[in-house]
Amino acid sequence: MTTRFTAPVVLPCTPGCPVLRDGVVDVGADGRIAFVGPRAGAPASDAPVVALPGALLPGLVNTHAHTPMLALRGAGGDLPLLRWLQEVMWPMEARLRSVDVRDSMVAGCVEMLRTGTTTSVEMYFHTQAVIDAVDAVGSRVLLTPGVIAAPGWDRLGTWQQMRDAISARIDDGGRVQGRVELGYGPHSAYTLPVEALASIGEHARARDALVHVHVAEAAEEDRAQRESHGSVPALLDAVGVLDGRVLAAHAIQLSDDDVALLAARGTAVAHCPGSNAKLAAGIARVTALRRAGVRVGLGTDGPASGDDLDVWAQARLAGLLARVTSGDAAALTAGELLLMATRDGAAAIGRDDLGALEPGRWADLVHVDLADPVFTDPGDDAQLLSNLVWAGGARLVRDVWVGGEQVLAAGEPTRVDRAATTAAVRAVALRLRP
């Protein structure tokens, strides 16, 4: 059956970020949107009605995360990137079991749903544990299992074995399996040999799969690669990686030539301003990237580096940094930031079925509270968007649907018990601490 959702405000996150008043969203039995528009123009229907008192908008897209690191949150929090990885993170991750990854991912999925994020792009290991967690909570994931060749990681196999395991999963079940899409997660140019990057890119292109890779995050991490090839994007281009679907995470240390190269190749960027700032990695050139035509989405990075999984917080910080670095108080408006968190994020990962309320897209819906005093004049379109993005955000989220199924009701997950998931991830954290 079709279900009709009605709300005083609908934010479809279409180009220009319009505000629809007295809106209707019809969701078909297949979980996809059949109609979006004002009630006055809606088709006649005897479908059951879900009448919501607030605003409806599409689910947010977190374009770069390592959510199973939730149990490591706060560890080594005052170290620069490479020391943080090598001295704290990697030794702790060596002790993670598959069940720990599942418990941490479940808790992280719940945390994201409670902020209105329905889809995350994950680079992590223990692939089946991550899939099981997403299935349990009912959210959506583009999972790019990690491929790495760094000290200690050979416990999970060679990079060839990691690559082949991903390819076999895609070949056996298809690239998109329900609410899970599979891609490839080569960690970075500094943790993989050049031949590995080239081979992974080839495997991904053959399957039209996303390559999700850390690119030019901190100045010191890939100095050798930049000395040999000029830049990390130039290296990736030289070995053919940029010929396919590519999402470059961070992409901070970029020259004008790098920006032009990413634009020419259609490479997208996952902008993670919170993690970048916390690890003192730098500030990505988001204004230049967007001006060049590069698709830019927002990412939280892992909860051990960015600490929270709140895309709204990333949107605000992205806007603030864009303004202070450009000297332009109109750089990245509230509407543009909302689109970066939704439609642009979906575009960055090559998913035109997510990120907006349009017929044919999945009905990933978020209901936010309009009665909150953060809204000074909810009847004014510009003021509503400004208050939502700059002052409201995650705390306004009340209900969430994924594919038309309600997975968050009044702030609580419908498929799992939140208290139990919190207890489970705390037990993992305690076991991992020295």
C-alpha positions as CSV (number, residue, x, y, z in Angstrom):
1,M,0.0,0.0,0.0
2,T,1.0,3.6,-0.5
3,T,1.4,5.7,2.6
4,R,0.8,9.4,2.6
5,F,3.0,11.6,4.8
6,T,1.8,15.1,5.5
7,A,3.7,17.9,7.2
8,P,3.4,21.7,7.5
9,V,6.9,21.9,5.9
10,V,8.6,19.6,3.5
11,L,12.3,20.2,2.5
12,P,12.8,18.1,-0.6
13,C,16.5,19.2,-0.9
14,T,16.1,19.7,-4.7
15,P,18.3,22.4,-6.4
16,G,17.8,25.8,-4.8
17,C,16.7,24.2,-1.5
18,P,13.0,25.2,-1.7
19,V,10.6,25.1,1.2
20,L,7.3,23.5,0.5
21,R,4.4,24.5,2.7
22,D,1.6,22.1,3.7
23,G,3.4,19.3,1.9
24,V,2.7,15.7,1.0
25,V,5.1,12.8,0.4
26,D,3.6,9.6,-0.9
27,V,5.6,6.4,-0.4
28,G,4.8,3.3,-2.4
29,A,4.8,-0.3,-1.2
30,D,8.3,-0.6,-2.7
31,G,9.7,1.9,-0.2
32,R,10.3,4.6,-2.9
33,I,8.8,8.0,-3.2
34,A,5.8,8.3,-5.5
35,F,4.9,12.0,-5.1
36,V,6.2,15.1,-3.4
37,G,4.5,18.5,-3.4
38,P,2.0,20.8,-1.8
39,R,-1.2,19.1,-0.6
40,A,-3.3,21.2,-3.0
41,G,-1.6,19.5,-6.0
42,A,-1.4,16.0,-4.6
43,P,-3.2,13.2,-6.4
44,A,-6.4,11.8,-4.9
45,S,-5.6,9.0,-2.5
46,D,-7.3,6.8,0.1
47,A,-3.9,5.7,1.4
48,P,-3.4,5.8,5.2
49,V,-2.0,9.1,6.3
50,V,0.9,9.8,8.7
51,A,0.3,13.4,9.8
52,L,3.4,14.9,11.2
53,P,3.5,18.2,13.1
54,G,7.0,19.3,12.1
55,A,9.1,19.3,8.9
56,L,10.1,16.4,6.6
57,L,13.5,16.2,4.9
58,P,15.6,13.5,3.3
59,G,17.9,11.3,5.4
60,L,21.4,12.8,5.7
61,V,24.4,11.1,4.1
62,N,27.7,10.7,6.0
63,T,30.2,10.3,3.2
64,H,33.2,9.2,5.3
65,A,33.2,7.2,8.5
66,H,34.8,4.4,10.4
67,T,31.9,3.9,12.7
68,P,33.1,0.6,14.3
69,M,35.8,2.7,16.0
70,L,33.1,3.9,18.4
71,A,34.6,1.8,21.2
72,L,37.9,3.7,20.7
73,R,36.3,7.1,21.1
74,G,38.6,9.5,23.0
75,A,41.7,7.3,22.9
76,G,44.9,9.3,22.0
77,G,42.8,12.4,21.5
78,D,45.6,14.9,21.7
79,L,48.1,13.3,19.2
80,P,48.8,14.3,15.6
81,L,47.5,12.0,12.9
82,L,50.4,9.6,12.3
83,R,51.3,9.1,16.0
84,W,47.6,8.7,16.8
85,L,47.3,6.0,14.2
86,Q,50.5,4.1,14.8
87,E,50.8,4.4,18.6
88,V,47.2,4.3,19.7
89,M,44.6,3.3,17.1
90,W,46.2,0.5,15.2
91,P,47.4,-1.4,18.4
92,M,43.9,-1.1,19.9
93,E,42.2,-2.2,16.6
94,A,44.4,-5.3,16.6
95,R,42.4,-6.5,19.6
96,L,39.0,-6.0,18.0
97,R,37.0,-9.1,17.4
98,S,34.2,-9.5,14.9
99,V,31.6,-9.3,17.6
100,D,33.2,-6.1,18.9
101,V,32.9,-4.6,15.5
102,R,29.3,-5.6,15.2
103,D,28.4,-4.2,18.7
104,S,30.2,-1.0,17.9
105,M,28.6,-0.6,14.5
106,V,25.1,-1.2,16.0
107,A,25.6,1.5,18.5
108,G,27.0,3.8,15.9
109,C,24.1,3.2,13.5
110,V,21.7,4.1,16.3
111,E,23.6,7.2,17.1
112,M,23.5,8.3,13.4
113,L,19.8,7.6,13.1
114,R,19.1,9.8,16.1
115,T,20.8,12.7,14.3
116,G,18.9,12.0,11.1
117,T,21.7,10.2,9.2
118,T,20.3,7.3,7.3
119,T,23.3,6.4,5.1
120,S,27.0,6.2,5.9
121,V,30.0,5.4,3.8
122,E,32.1,3.1,5.9
123,M,35.7,2.0,5.5
124,Y,36.4,-0.8,7.9
125,F,37.3,-4.5,8.3
126,H,35.3,-7.5,9.5
127,T,32.8,-7.0,6.6
128,Q,30.1,-9.4,7.7
129,A,30.0,-7.9,11.2
130,V,29.4,-4.4,9.7
131,I,26.6,-5.8,7.4
132,D,25.0,-7.7,10.3
133,A,24.9,-4.5,12.4
134,V,23.3,-2.4,9.6
135,D,20.7,-5.1,9.0
136,A,19.9,-5.2,12.7
137,V,19.3,-1.5,13.0
138,G,17.7,-1.0,9.6
139,S,19.9,1.9,8.3
140,R,21.7,2.0,5.0
141,V,25.4,1.7,4.2
142,L,27.9,2.0,1.4
143,L,30.5,-0.3,2.8
144,T,34.0,-0.2,1.4
145,P,36.0,-2.9,3.3
146,G,39.5,-1.7,4.1
147,V,42.5,-2.8,2.1
148,I,45.8,-2.0,3.8
149,A,49.4,-3.1,3.8
150,A,50.8,-1.6,7.0
151,P,52.7,-3.1,10.0
152,G,50.4,-5.4,12.0
153,W,47.6,-5.5,9.5
154,D,48.9,-8.6,7.8
155,R,46.9,-10.5,10.5
156,L,43.9,-9.9,8.2
157,G,45.7,-11.1,5.1
158,T,47.6,-9.6,2.2
159,W,46.3,-6.7,0.3
160,Q,45.6,-9.1,-2.6
161,Q,43.5,-11.3,-0.3
162,M,41.6,-8.3,1.0
163,R,40.9,-7.1,-2.5
164,D,39.8,-10.5,-3.7
165,A,37.4,-10.9,-0.8
166,I,35.6,-7.8,-1.8
167,S,35.4,-8.8,-5.4
168,A,34.1,-12.2,-4.5
169,R,31.3,-10.7,-2.4
170,I,30.3,-8.4,-5.2
171,D,30.5,-11.2,-7.8
172,D,28.5,-13.6,-5.6
173,G,25.6,-11.3,-4.5
174,G,25.8,-8.1,-6.6
175,R,27.2,-4.7,-5.8
176,V,23.9,-3.6,-4.2
177,Q,22.4,-6.0,-1.7
178,G,19.3,-4.6,-0.1
179,R,20.3,-1.6,2.0
180,V,24.0,-2.5,1.6
181,E,26.2,-1.4,-1.3
182,L,29.7,-2.7,-1.6
183,G,32.8,-0.9,-2.8
184,Y,36.6,-0.9,-2.2
185,G,38.4,0.8,0.6
186,P,42.1,1.1,-0.2
187,H,43.3,2.9,2.9
188,S,45.7,5.4,1.3
189,A,48.7,5.9,-1.0
190,Y,51.1,5.7,2.0
191,T,49.8,2.4,3.3
192,L,49.6,0.5,0.0
193,P,52.1,0.0,-2.8
194,V,51.4,1.6,-6.2
195,E,50.6,-1.8,-7.8
196,A,47.9,-2.4,-5.1
197,L,46.2,0.9,-5.9
198,A,46.3,0.2,-9.6
199,S,44.9,-3.3,-9.1
200,I,42.1,-2.2,-6.7
201,G,41.1,0.5,-9.2
202,E,40.9,-2.1,-12.0
203,H,38.8,-4.5,-9.9
204,A,36.4,-1.6,-8.9
205,R,36.0,-0.3,-12.5
206,A,35.1,-3.8,-13.7
207,R,32.3,-3.9,-11.2
208,D,31.2,-0.2,-11.3
209,A,32.1,0.0,-7.6
210,L,33.2,2.9,-5.6
211,V,36.8,3.4,-4.6
212,H,36.9,5.1,-1.2
213,V,40.4,6.3,-0.3
214,H,42.1,8.7,2.1
215,V,43.8,11.4,0.0
216,A,46.3,14.1,1.1
217,E,45.0,14.3,4.6
218,A,48.1,15.6,6.5
219,A,51.2,17.2,5.1
220,E,53.6,14.6,6.5
221,E,51.8,11.4,5.8
222,D,52.4,11.1,2.1
223,R,55.5,13.2,1.5
224,A,57.3,10.4,-0.3
225,Q,54.3,9.9,-2.7
226,R,54.2,13.7,-3.4
227,E,57.9,13.8,-4.0
228,S,57.7,10.9,-6.5
229,H,54.5,11.9,-8.3
230,G,54.0,15.6,-7.5
231,S,50.8,14.9,-5.5
232,V,48.6,12.1,-4.3
233,P,45.9,12.9,-6.8
234,A,48.5,12.8,-9.5
235,L,49.7,9.4,-8.3
236,L,46.2,8.0,-8.3
237,D,45.6,9.3,-11.7
238,A,48.9,7.9,-13.1
239,V,47.9,4.4,-12.1
240,G,44.3,4.7,-13.4
241,V,42.4,4.9,-10.1
242,L,40.7,8.2,-11.0
243,D,39.2,6.6,-14.1
244,G,36.4,5.1,-12.1
245,R,34.0,6.0,-9.3
246,V,36.2,7.6,-6.6
247,L,35.5,9.3,-3.3
248,A,38.6,11.1,-1.9
249,A,38.3,11.4,1.9
250,H,39.7,14.6,3.4
251,A,41.6,15.9,0.3
252,I,43.2,18.8,2.3
253,Q,46.7,19.1,0.8
254,L,45.7,20.1,-2.7
255,S,47.2,22.5,-5.2
256,D,45.2,24.3,-7.9
257,D,46.3,21.6,-10.3
258,D,45.0,18.9,-8.0
259,V,41.7,20.6,-7.8
260,A,41.5,20.8,-11.5
261,L,42.5,17.2,-11.9
262,L,39.8,16.0,-9.5
263,A,37.2,18.0,-11.3
264,A,38.3,16.7,-14.7
265,R,38.2,13.1,-13.6
266,G,34.8,13.4,-11.8
267,T,36.4,12.5,-8.5
268,A,34.2,13.4,-5.4
269,V,35.4,14.6,-2.1
270,A,34.3,13.7,1.4
271,H,34.9,16.8,3.5
272,C,35.5,16.1,7.2
273,P,36.1,19.5,8.9
274,G,35.8,18.3,12.5
275,S,38.3,15.5,12.2
276,N,40.6,17.6,10.1
277,A,40.6,20.3,12.8
278,K,41.0,18.0,15.8
279,L,44.0,16.2,14.3
280,A,45.4,19.5,13.1
281,A,45.5,18.2,9.6
282,G,44.4,21.4,8.0
283,I,41.4,22.9,6.2
284,A,40.2,21.6,2.9
285,R,39.7,24.0,0.1
286,V,35.9,23.4,-0.2
287,T,35.1,26.7,-1.9
288,A,37.7,26.1,-4.6
289,L,36.5,22.5,-5.0
290,R,32.9,23.4,-5.4
291,R,33.7,26.3,-7.7
292,A,35.6,23.8,-9.9
293,G,32.6,21.5,-10.1
294,V,33.9,18.8,-7.7
295,R,31.0,17.0,-5.9
296,V,31.6,17.5,-2.2
297,G,29.7,15.7,0.6
298,L,30.2,15.9,4.4
299,G,31.8,13.2,6.6
300,T,32.3,12.8,10.3
301,D,35.3,10.5,9.9
302,G,35.6,7.8,12.6
303,P,34.2,8.5,16.1
304,A,37.7,8.0,17.4
305,S,39.1,11.0,15.5
306,G,36.1,13.2,14.8
307,D,34.5,12.0,18.1
308,D,30.8,12.4,17.1
309,L,28.8,11.1,14.2
310,D,26.7,14.2,13.7
311,V,26.6,15.4,10.1
312,W,24.8,18.6,11.2
313,A,27.8,19.6,13.3
314,Q,30.0,19.0,10.3
315,A,27.8,21.2,8.1
316,R,28.0,24.1,10.6
317,L,31.8,23.8,10.9
318,A,32.2,23.5,7.1
319,G,30.2,26.7,6.7
320,L,32.2,28.6,9.4
321,L,35.6,27.5,8.0
322,A,34.6,28.3,4.5
323,R,33.6,31.8,5.6
324,V,36.7,32.5,7.7
325,T,39.1,31.2,5.1
326,S,37.5,33.1,2.2
327,G,36.6,36.3,4.0
328,D,33.1,35.9,2.5
329,A,30.2,35.9,5.0
330,A,28.0,34.4,2.3
331,A,30.2,31.4,1.6
332,L,28.2,28.3,2.0
333,T,24.7,29.4,3.0
334,A,22.3,27.5,5.2
335,G,20.6,26.0,2.1
336,E,23.9,25.0,0.5
337,L,25.0,23.3,3.7
338,L,21.7,21.4,4.0
339,L,22.2,20.2,0.4
340,M,25.8,19.2,1.2
341,A,24.5,17.0,4.0
342,T,21.8,15.4,1.8
343,R,21.6,15.7,-2.0
344,D,25.3,16.6,-2.6
345,G,26.4,13.8,-0.3
346,A,24.4,11.3,-2.3
347,A,25.8,12.7,-5.6
348,A,29.3,12.4,-4.2
349,I,28.9,8.6,-3.8
350,G,27.1,8.2,-7.1
351,R,23.7,7.4,-5.6
352,D,20.9,9.3,-7.4
353,D,18.3,7.2,-5.4
354,L,19.2,8.9,-2.1
355,G,19.6,12.3,-0.6
356,A,16.4,14.1,-1.8
357,L,12.7,13.8,-1.7
358,E,11.9,13.1,-5.3
359,P,9.8,10.5,-7.1
360,G,11.7,7.3,-7.6
361,R,14.2,7.9,-4.8
362,W,14.2,5.8,-1.7
363,A,11.8,7.1,1.1
364,D,14.6,7.8,3.6
365,L,12.7,10.4,5.6
366,V,13.6,12.5,8.7
367,H,10.9,14.3,10.8
368,V,12.2,17.3,12.7
369,D,10.5,19.4,15.4
370,L,9.3,22.8,14.3
371,A,7.9,23.8,17.8
372,D,11.4,24.1,19.2
373,P,12.2,27.7,20.2
374,V,15.3,27.6,18.0
375,F,12.9,28.7,15.2
376,T,12.4,32.4,15.6
377,D,10.0,32.7,12.6
378,P,9.2,29.3,11.1
379,G,6.8,31.0,8.7
380,D,9.7,32.7,6.9
381,D,11.5,30.3,4.5
382,A,15.0,31.8,4.8
383,Q,14.8,32.1,8.6
384,L,13.6,28.5,8.9
385,L,16.5,27.2,6.9
386,S,19.0,29.4,8.8
387,N,17.6,28.3,12.2
388,L,17.5,24.6,11.2
389,V,21.1,24.5,10.0
390,W,22.9,27.0,12.2
391,A,21.1,26.5,15.5
392,G,18.9,23.4,15.4
393,G,20.3,20.3,13.7
394,A,20.5,16.9,15.3
395,R,18.6,17.7,18.5
396,L,15.4,18.4,16.5
397,V,15.2,14.9,15.0
398,R,12.2,13.0,16.2
399,D,11.4,10.2,13.7
400,V,13.2,8.5,10.8
401,W,12.1,6.1,8.0
402,V,14.4,4.1,5.7
403,G,12.9,2.8,2.6
404,G,9.5,3.7,4.1
405,E,10.1,1.7,7.2
406,Q,10.1,3.6,10.5
407,V,13.4,2.8,12.2
408,L,13.4,5.7,14.7
409,A,10.2,6.7,16.7
410,A,10.3,9.6,19.1
411,G,14.0,9.4,19.2
412,E,14.3,5.7,19.9
413,P,15.3,2.9,17.4
414,T,12.5,0.5,16.6
415,R,14.6,-2.6,15.8
416,V,17.0,-2.7,18.7
417,D,17.1,-1.6,22.3
418,R,19.2,1.5,22.7
419,A,20.2,0.8,26.3
420,A,21.4,-2.6,25.4
421,T,23.5,-1.4,22.5
422,T,25.1,1.3,24.7
423,A,25.9,-1.4,27.3
424,A,27.5,-3.6,24.7
425,V,29.8,-1.0,23.2
426,R,30.8,0.2,26.7
427,A,31.9,-3.4,27.5
428,V,34.0,-3.5,24.3
429,A,35.6,-0.1,25.2
430,L,36.5,-1.3,28.7
431,R,38.1,-4.5,27.4
432,L,40.2,-2.5,24.9
433,R,41.5,0.0,27.4
434,P,45.0,-0.7,28.9
